[in-house]
Amino acid sequence: MAETVAGTPGVPEYEISARSPKCGRALVGVPVLNEGERIREQLRRMGRELDLEQLDADVVIADGGSTDGALTDDVLDQAGVRAVLTKRGPGRMSAQLRMLFHWAIEQGYDHVVTIDGNGKDGLPGIGRVLGALRNGFDFVQGSRYIAGGVAVNTPRSRHLGVKLVHAPVLSLGARHRYTDTTNGLRGWSTRALADPRVAPLRDEFVGYELHYYLTVRIPRLGYRVTEVPVTRAYPDEGRTPTKITGLKPKVAIVGEVLKAAAGRYEPS
């Protein structure tokens, strides 16, 4: 039976469908929202390619309220998913992250790694992110633009957006040079996430702004930050898997990036 978390300040209401006890010291979170066959195939690959015992990690789904029925028991079992967290309160990606961070801290995990649920990220990057976290870094950003990283079929608009706007602006705000700030494969120490000077559990984080805020805030507070090489591959043909379509959300993202770089999301 699912357990409901409600009434916690800064945390959206969500349900916990636990499938197994805690086994690892790290949480690998997969945010999803109606990813259909993409998440089903990704979970199958995770089951085949990830050694969770060696990684000392548990896989947890952070579902934004999917209605496509893709997260069936057989697929969840194949990937060894420990729990499915289903958001019932308001908000989009940042609300899913707040739900995931809250549960990770409550469960006593040392680190949180996220990987998108649309099949674009190379799974070996999970181990690289975890390795850096366990070597003492508090924020680890996966990058396809450093030595060893691979970018496959990246849409030209995305490539230029990262290179000319996203990464330079957030690097300036963070006082730390990043090469890839939109890659969804990244990780944090729960020590940093639980720091009241970071305070990620706030209702103002709704869209993608929590990603950008943490990218700036954590190094500004003196925590150790690094990038590790990862692979991000877009499909050869067909529709690009993305939740960011049209001009309006792209303009909103630029605004969120600028606000994060300017310190507008810092806790009062």
Backbone as JSON, one array per atom type, in Angstrom:
{
  "sequence": "MAETVAGTPGVPEYEISARSPKCGRALVGVPVLNEGERIREQLRRMGRELDLEQLDADVVIADGGSTDGALTDDVLDQAGVRAVLTKRGPGRMSAQLRMLFHWAIEQGYDHVVTIDGNGKDGLPGIGRVLGALRNGFDFVQGSRYIAGGVAVNTPRSRHLGVKLVHAPVLSLGARHRYTDTTNGLRGWSTRALADPRVAPLRDEFVGYELHYYLTVRIPRLGYRVTEVPVTRAYPDEGRTPTKITGLKPKVAIVGEVLKAAAGRYEPS",
  "N": [[0.84, -1.2, 0.0], [0.54, 2.22, -0.83], [2.3, 4.91, 0.68], [1.57, 8.18, 1.82], [3.05, 11.35, 1.6], [2.55, 14.4, 3.0], [1.96, 17.88, 3.65], [4.48, 18.75, 4.37], [6.66, 21.4, 4.64], [7.74, 23.04, 1.7], [7.86, 20.75, 0.2], [6.34, 18.9, -2.33], [3.13, 17.28, -2.2], [3.29, 13.75, -2.17], [3.28, 10.28, -3.19], [4.56, 7.21, -1.9], [5.57, 4.27, -3.21], [6.91, 1.68, -2.07], [9.13, -0.94, -2.92], [11.14, -2.59, -2.13], [13.55, -3.06, 0.56], [15.92, -0.56, 1.76], [19.11, -0.74, 0.33], [21.5, 0.31, -0.73], [24.03, 2.93, -0.4], [23.77, 5.13, -1.94], [21.42, 6.98, -3.9], [19.94, 6.5, -6.98], [18.19, 8.43, -8.95], [15.41, 8.61, -11.16], [13.81, 10.86, -12.93], [10.6, 11.04, -14.35], [7.99, 11.56, -16.8], [5.38, 10.55, -18.41], [6.93, 9.04, -20.36], [6.66, 6.75, -21.81], [7.52, 4.12, -24.04], [10.2, 4.76, -24.04], [11.14, 5.04, -21.35], [10.62, 2.48, -20.47], [12.35, 0.89, -22.04], [14.76, 2.01, -21.2], [14.82, 1.28, -18.48], [14.96, -1.48, -18.77], [17.5, -1.67, -19.91], [19.01, -0.65, -17.8], [18.64, -2.67, -15.95], [20.05, -4.72, -17.23], [22.64, -3.67, -17.53], [23.61, -2.33, -15.26], [25.3, -2.86, -12.22], [24.0, -2.92, -9.33], [24.72, -3.64, -6.76], [27.5, -3.47, -6.79], [27.71, -0.75, -7.38], [26.67, 0.18, -5.06], [24.08, 1.22, -4.66], [20.65, 2.35, -4.88], [17.85, 2.24, -7.07], [15.46, 4.66, -7.81], [12.32, 5.81, -8.86], [11.17, 8.96, -9.85], [8.25, 10.07, -10.33], [6.38, 12.31, -12.19], [3.63, 12.24, -12.27], [2.61, 10.5, -14.23], [0.48, 9.25, -16.85], [0.54, 7.26, -18.67], [0.84, 4.58, -18.18], [3.26, 3.2, -18.34], [5.03, 2.35, -16.37], [5.16, -0.49, -15.43], [4.94, -3.42, -13.29], [6.62, -5.53, -14.1], [8.65, -4.33, -15.64], [9.74, -2.54, -13.79], [10.73, -4.37, -11.96], [12.73, -5.6, -13.48], [14.73, -3.67, -13.54], [15.38, -3.53, -10.91], [14.12, -1.66, -9.26], [13.81, 0.23, -6.36], [11.83, 1.9, -5.24], [8.89, 3.77, -6.15], [8.23, 7.09, -6.44], [5.53, 9.19, -6.52], [4.45, 12.2, -7.65], [1.91, 14.2, -6.36], [1.23, 16.74, -5.75], [1.45, 20.26, -6.81], [3.54, 21.63, -9.52], [6.5, 21.11, -11.6], [9.39, 19.82, -13.09], [11.28, 20.69, -11.09], [9.76, 20.31, -8.81], [9.55, 17.54, -8.8], [12.23, 16.95, -8.31], [12.51, 18.07, -5.74], [10.84, 16.4, -4.26], [12.27, 13.99, -4.59], [14.77, 14.64, -3.4], [13.93, 15.17, -0.78], [13.02, 12.63, 0.06], [15.37, 11.15, -0.2], [17.06, 12.31, 1.72], [15.55, 11.83, 4.04], [15.67, 9.05, 4.07], [18.29, 8.56, 4.59], [20.38, 8.47, 2.69], [23.66, 8.88, 1.27], [24.37, 10.12, -1.1], [22.9, 11.55, -4.07], [22.06, 10.75, -7.33], [20.97, 11.81, -10.49], [19.34, 10.76, -13.48], [18.07, 11.3, -16.67], [14.84, 10.13, -17.79], [14.44, 9.47, -20.45], [16.03, 7.97, -22.08], [18.34, 9.07, -23.25], [20.81, 9.28, -22.03], [24.05, 7.89, -21.43], [24.57, 4.95, -19.61], [27.01, 4.18, -18.23], [27.94, 6.58, -17.22], [26.74, 6.97, -14.76], [28.21, 5.53, -12.83], [30.6, 6.98, -12.98], [29.84, 9.52, -12.04], [29.05, 8.83, -9.42], [31.49, 7.86, -8.47], [33.07, 10.2, -8.36], [31.62, 11.68, -6.48], [32.02, 10.08, -4.23], [34.67, 10.47, -3.9], [34.81, 12.82, -2.62], [33.63, 15.08, -3.75], [30.92, 17.43, -3.89], [29.05, 18.28, -5.68], [28.5, 17.01, -8.82], [28.73, 17.3, -12.19], [27.64, 15.86, -15.15], [29.26, 15.83, -18.29], [29.23, 16.2, -21.79], [31.11, 17.49, -23.17], [33.75, 17.5, -22.36], [37.02, 15.93, -22.18], [36.71, 12.61, -23.14], [33.96, 12.67, -23.02], [30.89, 12.31, -24.9], [28.95, 13.52, -27.52], [26.07, 12.94, -29.27], [24.3, 13.46, -32.16], [23.31, 15.92, -31.23], [20.92, 18.46, -31.24], [21.37, 21.39, -33.19], [20.49, 23.86, -32.17], [20.33, 23.32, -29.44], [23.01, 22.71, -28.85], [24.3, 25.19, -29.42], [22.93, 26.8, -27.61], [23.77, 25.79, -25.11], [26.57, 26.2, -25.27], [26.86, 28.97, -25.78], [25.18, 30.43, -24.11], [23.87, 29.1, -21.78], [25.87, 27.5, -20.26], [28.07, 29.43, -20.05], [26.83, 31.61, -18.66], [25.88, 30.48, -16.22], [28.32, 29.55, -15.26], [29.64, 31.95, -14.78], [28.04, 33.01, -12.72], [28.44, 31.04, -10.77], [31.12, 31.17, -10.3], [32.76, 29.22, -11.18], [34.01, 27.15, -13.7], [31.95, 25.64, -16.01], [31.24, 23.2, -18.56], [29.02, 21.99, -19.55], [25.86, 22.41, -18.79], [23.28, 21.56, -19.04], [22.98, 18.89, -19.08], [21.34, 16.02, -17.96], [22.42, 14.07, -16.33], [23.75, 13.99, -13.32], [25.0, 14.7, -9.98], [24.7, 14.93, -6.35], [25.91, 15.51, -3.0], [24.16, 14.51, -0.08], [24.8, 15.9, 2.13], [25.39, 18.5, 1.22], [22.89, 19.14, 0.11], [21.29, 19.17, 2.37], [22.14, 21.37, 3.73], [21.29, 24.32, 5.36], [21.9, 26.73, 4.16], [21.72, 26.2, 1.53], [19.17, 25.01, 1.07], [17.14, 23.57, -0.7], [14.5, 22.73, -0.65], [11.99, 24.32, -1.37], [9.0, 26.02, -2.23], [9.12, 27.78, -4.36], [10.62, 26.69, -6.35], [9.82, 25.33, -9.25], [9.81, 24.8, -12.12], [12.53, 24.34, -14.08], [14.33, 25.63, -12.55], [15.56, 24.85, -10.12], [17.64, 23.11, -10.76], [19.44, 24.94, -11.98], [19.88, 26.78, -9.96], [21.17, 25.19, -7.94], [23.48, 24.54, -9.33], [24.83, 26.93, -9.32], [24.8, 27.81, -6.62], [25.98, 25.85, -4.89], [28.86, 25.63, -5.48], [29.47, 28.31, -4.87], [29.25, 28.4, -2.15], [31.51, 27.15, -1.33], [31.73, 24.42, -1.55], [33.06, 21.39, -2.99], [33.3, 20.94, -6.47], [32.87, 19.33, -9.64], [33.25, 18.16, -13.06], [32.38, 15.24, -14.96], [33.09, 12.95, -17.64], [30.49, 12.08, -19.89], [28.05, 10.34, -21.94], [25.69, 11.56, -24.21], [23.02, 10.96, -26.18], [21.05, 11.78, -28.89], [18.18, 10.71, -30.81], [18.6, 9.21, -34.11], [16.68, 9.81, -35.98], [13.29, 11.05, -36.29], [11.12, 12.38, -33.71], [12.59, 14.58, -31.33], [13.27, 13.59, -28.03], [11.92, 15.48, -25.57], [10.82, 17.83, -23.07], [10.71, 20.45, -23.48], [9.37, 22.55, -25.52], [8.6, 24.85, -28.13], [8.63, 28.5, -28.17], [8.03, 30.02, -25.84], [8.58, 28.45, -23.37], [11.35, 28.22, -23.68], [12.27, 30.84, -23.56], [11.51, 31.34, -20.94], [13.26, 29.63, -19.59], [15.74, 30.85, -20.1], [15.35, 33.15, -18.59], [15.22, 32.0, -16.01], [17.8, 30.96, -15.8], [19.34, 33.33, -15.82], [18.4, 34.55, -13.46], [19.23, 32.66, -11.56], [22.03, 32.83, -11.85], [22.41, 35.41, -10.98], [21.95, 35.21, -8.31], [19.35, 35.28, -7.35], [17.76, 33.29, -6.29], [18.7, 32.63, -3.84], [18.39, 31.62, -0.4], [16.53, 33.56, 1.97]],
  "CA": [[0.0, 0.0, 0.0], [1.34, 3.43, -0.95], [2.32, 5.86, 1.79], [1.48, 9.55, 1.32], [3.76, 12.42, 2.31], [1.8, 15.64, 2.78], [2.07, 18.88, 4.69], [5.87, 19.07, 4.68], [6.99, 22.66, 3.97], [8.68, 23.0, 0.6], [7.84, 19.44, -0.46], [5.01, 18.63, -2.88], [2.51, 16.03, -1.76], [3.65, 12.63, -3.03], [3.05, 8.92, -2.71], [5.7, 6.31, -1.93], [5.29, 2.85, -3.42], [8.17, 0.98, -1.81], [9.15, -2.28, -3.48], [12.17, -3.37, -1.45], [14.21, -2.25, 1.58], [17.13, 0.18, 1.38], [20.29, -1.6, 0.23], [22.69, 1.06, -1.09], [24.29, 4.21, 0.26], [23.44, 6.19, -2.89], [20.13, 6.88, -4.59], [19.94, 6.87, -8.39], [16.82, 8.85, -9.22], [15.03, 8.75, -12.57], [12.59, 11.65, -13.1], [9.85, 10.67, -15.56], [6.63, 12.04, -17.0], [4.83, 10.04, -19.68], [8.01, 8.73, -21.3], [6.25, 5.62, -22.63], [8.47, 3.05, -24.31], [11.57, 5.21, -23.75], [11.52, 4.68, -19.98], [10.59, 1.02, -20.36], [13.61, 0.38, -22.59], [15.86, 2.45, -20.34], [14.83, 0.44, -17.28], [15.47, -2.79, -19.17], [18.95, -1.53, -20.06], [19.58, -0.5, -16.46], [18.66, -4.01, -15.37], [21.09, -5.51, -17.88], [23.98, -3.08, -17.55], [24.05, -1.77, -13.98], [25.48, -3.75, -11.06], [23.62, -2.04, -8.22], [25.49, -4.02, -5.57], [28.82, -2.86, -6.95], [27.53, 0.7, -7.27], [26.17, 0.46, -3.71], [23.05, 2.21, -4.96], [19.26, 1.95, -5.11], [17.17, 2.98, -8.13], [14.16, 5.2, -7.4], [11.63, 6.58, -9.9], [10.48, 10.18, -9.42], [7.21, 10.21, -11.36], [5.66, 13.58, -12.11], [2.19, 12.03, -12.42], [2.4, 9.9, -15.55], [-0.8, 8.6, -17.11], [0.71, 6.38, -19.83], [0.88, 3.18, -17.76], [4.52, 2.58, -18.75], [5.8, 1.83, -15.24], [4.55, -1.75, -15.0], [5.74, -4.15, -12.32], [7.67, -6.36, -14.71], [9.76, -3.47, -16.04], [10.36, -2.06, -12.56], [11.48, -5.49, -11.4], [13.93, -5.83, -14.29], [15.75, -2.69, -13.17], [15.6, -3.57, -9.47], [13.68, -0.38, -8.69], [13.48, 0.12, -4.94], [10.59, 2.61, -4.92], [8.35, 4.76, -7.09], [7.66, 8.27, -5.8], [4.61, 9.8, -7.47], [4.07, 13.54, -7.23], [0.49, 14.53, -6.42], [1.1, 18.18, -5.59], [1.75, 21.07, -8.0], [4.94, 21.79, -9.91], [7.0, 20.28, -12.7], [10.64, 19.12, -12.84], [11.87, 21.04, -9.8], [8.95, 19.68, -7.77], [9.98, 16.15, -8.77], [13.52, 16.91, -7.63], [12.3, 18.32, -4.31], [10.31, 15.14, -3.75], [13.37, 13.03, -4.57], [15.74, 15.06, -2.39], [13.33, 14.98, 0.54], [13.01, 11.21, 0.41], [16.76, 10.7, -0.06], [17.56, 12.77, 3.02], [14.8, 11.1, 5.06], [16.1, 7.66, 4.06], [19.68, 8.47, 5.03], [21.35, 8.25, 1.62], [24.81, 9.79, 1.25], [24.45, 10.83, -2.38], [21.79, 11.44, -5.03], [22.41, 10.92, -8.74], [19.79, 11.78, -11.36], [19.51, 10.48, -14.9], [16.79, 11.49, -17.34], [14.13, 8.9, -18.1], [14.08, 9.43, -21.87], [16.94, 7.11, -22.8], [19.4, 9.78, -23.97], [22.07, 9.29, -21.29], [24.81, 6.65, -21.32], [24.52, 4.45, -18.24], [28.3, 4.19, -17.52], [28.14, 7.85, -16.54], [26.27, 6.88, -13.37], [29.35, 5.12, -12.02], [31.58, 8.07, -12.93], [29.32, 10.54, -11.13], [29.14, 8.3, -8.06], [32.9, 7.8, -8.09], [33.52, 11.54, -7.99], [30.97, 12.03, -5.21], [32.66, 9.33, -3.15], [36.01, 11.03, -3.74], [34.73, 14.05, -1.84], [32.94, 16.19, -4.4], [29.55, 17.6, -3.41], [28.22, 18.4, -6.88], [29.19, 16.45, -9.98], [27.95, 17.52, -13.4], [28.05, 15.11, -16.32], [29.51, 16.69, -19.46], [29.6, 15.57, -23.07], [32.02, 18.41, -23.85], [35.12, 17.4, -21.86], [37.72, 14.75, -22.69], [36.0, 11.38, -22.81], [32.53, 12.85, -23.21], [30.43, 12.07, -26.27], [27.67, 14.13, -27.9], [25.58, 12.27, -30.48], [23.1, 14.04, -32.78], [22.78, 17.05, -30.46], [20.35, 19.49, -32.11], [22.23, 22.57, -33.27], [20.0, 24.91, -31.26], [20.73, 22.92, -28.08], [24.46, 22.86, -28.76], [24.62, 26.61, -29.34], [22.38, 27.32, -26.36], [24.66, 25.41, -24.01], [27.9, 26.79, -25.44], [26.88, 30.43, -25.85], [24.35, 31.07, -23.08], [23.61, 28.36, -20.55], [27.08, 27.22, -19.48], [28.81, 30.64, -19.67], [26.13, 32.43, -17.66], [25.91, 29.8, -14.93], [29.72, 29.54, -14.82], [29.91, 33.28, -14.24], [27.38, 33.11, -11.42], [29.01, 30.06, -9.83], [32.57, 31.38, -10.18], [33.34, 27.91, -11.48], [33.77, 26.92, -15.12], [31.25, 24.44, -16.48], [31.15, 23.07, -20.02], [27.73, 21.38, -19.94], [24.97, 22.63, -17.65], [21.93, 21.06, -19.31], [22.98, 17.43, -19.06], [20.55, 15.55, -16.82], [23.17, 13.12, -15.5], [24.49, 14.8, -12.35], [24.81, 14.17, -8.63], [24.95, 15.8, -5.2], [25.95, 14.91, -1.67], [23.03, 14.95, 0.74], [25.36, 16.89, 3.05], [25.17, 19.82, 0.62], [21.45, 19.37, -0.07], [20.68, 19.42, 3.68], [22.7, 22.61, 4.27], [20.26, 25.37, 5.34], [22.3, 27.82, 3.26], [21.3, 25.76, 0.2], [17.71, 25.0, 1.22], [16.47, 23.31, -1.98], [13.09, 22.37, -0.48], [11.2, 25.55, -1.34], [7.93, 25.97, -3.22], [9.4, 28.64, -5.52], [11.25, 25.88, -7.39], [8.71, 24.68, -9.94], [10.2, 24.31, -13.44], [13.91, 23.83, -14.13], [15.2, 26.57, -11.84], [16.32, 24.22, -9.05], [18.9, 22.66, -11.37], [20.33, 26.07, -12.22], [20.23, 27.33, -8.65], [22.17, 24.34, -7.29], [24.71, 24.64, -10.12], [25.49, 28.17, -8.9], [24.88, 28.0, -5.17], [26.86, 24.91, -4.19], [30.25, 26.09, -5.5], [29.6, 29.62, -4.22], [29.38, 28.16, -0.71], [32.8, 26.53, -1.05], [31.73, 22.97, -1.75], [33.86, 20.92, -4.13], [32.48, 20.71, -7.66], [33.64, 18.88, -10.79], [32.54, 17.53, -14.17], [32.89, 13.95, -15.42], [32.64, 12.71, -19.01], [29.31, 11.23, -20.09], [27.52, 10.29, -23.29], [24.28, 11.94, -24.38], [22.72, 10.65, -27.58], [19.71, 12.02, -29.42], [17.88, 9.72, -31.86], [19.02, 9.51, -35.48], [15.55, 10.36, -36.72], [12.07, 11.14, -35.51], [10.96, 13.5, -32.78], [13.55, 14.65, -30.24], [12.63, 13.46, -26.72], [12.1, 16.67, -24.76], [9.63, 18.47, -22.52], [10.87, 21.88, -23.74], [8.98, 22.81, -26.9], [8.04, 26.17, -28.35], [9.44, 29.65, -27.79], [7.75, 30.51, -24.49], [9.37, 27.79, -22.33], [12.77, 28.49, -23.87], [12.49, 32.18, -23.01], [11.4, 31.2, -19.49], [14.49, 29.01, -19.12], [16.77, 31.89, -20.1], [15.09, 33.98, -17.41], [15.6, 31.24, -14.82], [19.27, 30.9, -15.78], [19.83, 34.65, -15.42], [18.07, 34.74, -12.05], [20.11, 31.8, -10.77], [23.38, 33.39, -11.9], [22.41, 36.66, -10.21], [21.71, 34.93, -6.89], [17.97, 35.63, -6.99], [17.09, 32.18, -5.61], [19.33, 32.35, -2.56], [17.43, 31.73, 0.7], [16.6, 34.82, 2.71]],
  "C": [[0.88, 1.25, 0.0], [1.19, 4.31, 0.29], [2.31, 7.27, 1.2], [2.26, 10.49, 2.21], [3.04, 13.72, 1.98], [2.04, 16.59, 3.94], [3.48, 19.23, 5.1], [6.25, 20.35, 3.94], [8.03, 22.48, 2.87], [8.71, 21.7, -0.18], [6.45, 19.21, -1.04], [4.43, 17.35, -2.3], [2.9, 14.91, -2.73], [3.37, 11.3, -2.36], [4.32, 8.09, -2.87], [5.19, 4.89, -2.11], [6.61, 2.11, -3.29], [8.07, -0.46, -2.28], [10.17, -3.19, -2.8], [12.83, -2.48, -0.4], [15.44, -1.53, 1.03], [18.33, -0.75, 1.41], [21.57, -0.8, 0.0], [22.84, 2.34, -0.29], [23.97, 5.4, -0.65], [22.09, 5.92, -3.52], [20.33, 7.34, -6.03], [18.49, 7.16, -8.77], [16.57, 9.06, -10.7], [13.74, 9.55, -12.65], [11.9, 11.28, -14.41], [8.51, 11.39, -15.59], [6.18, 11.6, -18.39], [5.91, 9.79, -20.74], [7.73, 7.48, -22.13], [7.32, 4.57, -22.8], [9.91, 3.46, -24.03], [12.0, 4.81, -22.35], [11.5, 3.17, -19.8], [11.89, 0.41, -20.89], [14.8, 0.79, -21.73], [15.94, 1.58, -19.09], [15.31, -0.97, -17.61], [17.0, -2.74, -19.3], [19.63, -1.39, -18.7], [19.67, -1.85, -15.77], [19.77, -4.87, -15.93], [22.5, -5.0, -17.59], [24.48, -2.56, -16.22], [24.18, -2.87, -12.93], [25.23, -2.9, -9.82], [24.38, -2.38, -6.94], [26.88, -3.41, -5.63], [28.75, -1.35, -6.82], [27.13, 1.12, -5.86], [25.06, 1.51, -3.79], [21.68, 1.56, -5.12], [18.68, 2.83, -6.22], [15.78, 3.39, -7.64], [13.59, 6.03, -8.55], [10.96, 7.79, -9.26], [9.47, 10.55, -10.5], [6.44, 11.51, -11.14], [4.16, 13.48, -12.24], [1.83, 11.46, -13.77], [1.04, 9.21, -15.65], [-0.7, 7.57, -18.23], [0.8, 4.9, -19.47], [2.18, 2.46, -18.09], [5.25, 1.89, -17.6], [5.12, 0.58, -14.66], [5.5, -2.52, -14.1], [6.88, -4.93, -12.96], [8.88, -5.53, -15.11], [10.48, -2.92, -14.82], [11.21, -3.15, -11.93], [12.78, -5.73, -12.16], [15.06, -4.9, -13.92], [16.06, -2.7, -11.68], [15.2, -2.29, -8.77], [13.25, -0.57, -7.25], [12.13, 0.75, -4.62], [10.19, 3.52, -6.07], [7.72, 5.88, -6.26], [6.79, 8.97, -6.84], [4.12, 11.13, -6.94], [2.57, 13.73, -7.41], [0.24, 16.03, -6.27], [1.49, 18.93, -6.85], [3.24, 21.11, -8.32], [5.35, 20.81, -10.98], [8.34, 19.66, -12.29], [11.24, 19.43, -11.47], [11.08, 20.45, -8.64], [9.29, 18.19, -7.67], [11.32, 16.01, -8.05], [13.37, 17.14, -6.14], [11.76, 17.08, -3.62], [11.43, 14.11, -3.58], [14.39, 13.37, -3.49], [15.2, 14.83, -0.98], [13.4, 13.52, 0.96], [14.43, 10.68, 0.62], [17.33, 11.09, 1.3], [16.86, 12.01, 4.15], [15.27, 9.65, 5.18], [17.57, 7.48, 4.42], [20.68, 8.14, 3.94], [22.47, 9.28, 1.7], [24.84, 10.67, 0.01], [23.19, 10.59, -3.2], [22.34, 11.68, -6.43], [21.1, 10.92, -9.53], [20.2, 11.49, -12.8], [18.15, 10.6, -15.55], [16.17, 10.16, -17.73], [13.74, 8.77, -19.56], [15.09, 8.67, -22.72], [18.11, 7.79, -23.49], [20.77, 9.65, -23.31], [22.72, 7.92, -21.25], [24.9, 6.19, -19.88], [25.88, 4.4, -17.54], [28.58, 5.49, -16.79], [27.69, 7.84, -15.09], [27.43, 6.53, -12.45], [30.4, 6.22, -11.91], [31.13, 9.17, -11.98], [29.44, 10.07, -9.69], [30.58, 8.25, -7.58], [33.43, 9.15, -7.64], [32.89, 11.98, -6.67], [31.66, 11.34, -4.05], [34.12, 9.72, -2.95], [35.98, 12.42, -3.11], [34.1, 15.24, -2.51], [31.48, 16.23, -3.96], [28.56, 17.88, -4.54], [29.05, 17.94, -8.06], [28.27, 16.59, -11.19], [28.5, 16.66, -14.53], [28.21, 16.04, -17.51], [29.88, 15.87, -20.68], [30.67, 16.36, -23.78], [33.42, 18.45, -23.24], [35.73, 16.12, -22.4], [37.03, 13.48, -22.21], [34.51, 11.46, -22.95], [32.14, 12.7, -24.67], [29.06, 12.72, -26.46], [27.24, 13.55, -29.24], [24.29, 12.95, -30.94], [22.49, 15.18, -31.96], [22.19, 18.09, -31.42], [21.19, 20.77, -32.06], [21.79, 23.67, -32.31], [20.39, 24.6, -29.82], [22.23, 23.15, -27.88], [24.85, 24.32, -28.58], [24.1, 27.22, -28.04], [23.26, 27.02, -25.17], [25.97, 26.18, -24.09], [27.92, 28.31, -25.3], [26.12, 31.12, -24.73], [24.39, 30.31, -21.77], [24.87, 28.17, -19.71], [27.87, 28.48, -19.13], [28.14, 31.46, -18.57], [26.17, 31.77, -16.29], [27.34, 29.7, -14.39], [30.08, 30.88, -14.17], [29.29, 33.43, -12.86], [28.0, 32.22, -10.37], [30.46, 30.36, -9.48], [33.31, 30.05, -10.33], [33.02, 27.59, -12.93], [33.11, 25.58, -15.37], [31.29, 24.42, -18.01], [29.78, 22.58, -20.47], [26.78, 21.46, -18.75], [23.54, 22.18, -17.9], [21.85, 19.54, -19.27], [22.3, 16.92, -17.8], [21.24, 14.56, -15.93], [24.1, 13.92, -14.6], [24.24, 14.25, -10.96], [25.24, 15.15, -7.56], [25.18, 14.96, -3.95], [24.73, 15.38, -0.9], [23.5, 15.92, 1.82], [25.11, 18.29, 2.51], [23.68, 20.13, 0.51], [20.76, 19.71, 1.25], [21.18, 20.7, 4.33], [21.62, 23.7, 4.22], [20.63, 26.56, 4.48], [21.98, 27.47, 1.8], [19.78, 25.72, 0.12], [16.97, 24.75, -0.09], [14.98, 23.03, -1.86], [12.26, 23.63, -0.26], [10.2, 25.54, -2.5], [8.19, 26.83, -4.45], [10.07, 27.86, -6.66], [10.19, 24.99, -8.03], [9.15, 24.02, -11.25], [11.57, 23.67, -13.44], [14.85, 24.64, -13.25], [16.03, 25.94, -10.73], [17.65, 23.68, -9.57], [19.89, 23.81, -11.46], [20.8, 26.67, -10.9], [21.33, 26.51, -7.98], [23.51, 24.41, -8.01], [25.52, 25.87, -9.71], [25.78, 28.18, -7.4], [25.91, 27.1, -4.5], [28.33, 25.32, -4.3], [30.46, 27.44, -4.82], [29.76, 29.48, -2.71], [30.68, 27.45, -0.35], [32.83, 25.03, -1.15], [32.54, 22.61, -2.99], [32.95, 20.49, -5.28], [33.38, 20.24, -8.8], [32.69, 18.4, -11.89], [33.18, 16.18, -14.47], [32.35, 13.7, -16.82], [31.46, 11.74, -19.07], [28.95, 11.24, -21.57], [26.05, 10.71, -23.28], [23.95, 11.83, -25.86], [21.26, 10.93, -27.9], [19.45, 11.03, -30.55], [18.31, 10.19, -33.24], [17.91, 10.19, -36.27], [14.33, 10.39, -35.82], [12.11, 12.31, -34.54], [11.99, 13.44, -31.65], [12.84, 14.53, -28.91], [12.91, 14.68, -25.86], [10.76, 17.14, -24.22], [9.65, 19.98, -22.8], [10.58, 22.13, -25.21], [8.37, 24.2, -27.02], [8.93, 27.27, -27.79], [9.26, 30.04, -26.33], [8.56, 29.79, -23.42], [10.86, 28.04, -22.46], [13.14, 29.87, -23.33], [12.44, 32.13, -21.48], [12.68, 30.6, -18.9], [15.63, 30.02, -19.08], [16.6, 32.8, -18.89], [15.5, 33.3, -16.13], [17.12, 31.16, -14.68], [19.85, 32.23, -15.3], [19.57, 34.91, -13.94], [18.97, 33.9, -11.16], [21.52, 32.38, -10.72], [23.49, 34.65, -11.06], [22.14, 36.45, -8.73], [20.3, 35.2, -6.43], [17.25, 34.52, -6.23], [17.71, 31.86, -4.25], [18.33, 32.51, -1.42], [17.62, 33.02, 1.49], [17.01, 34.56, 4.15]]
}
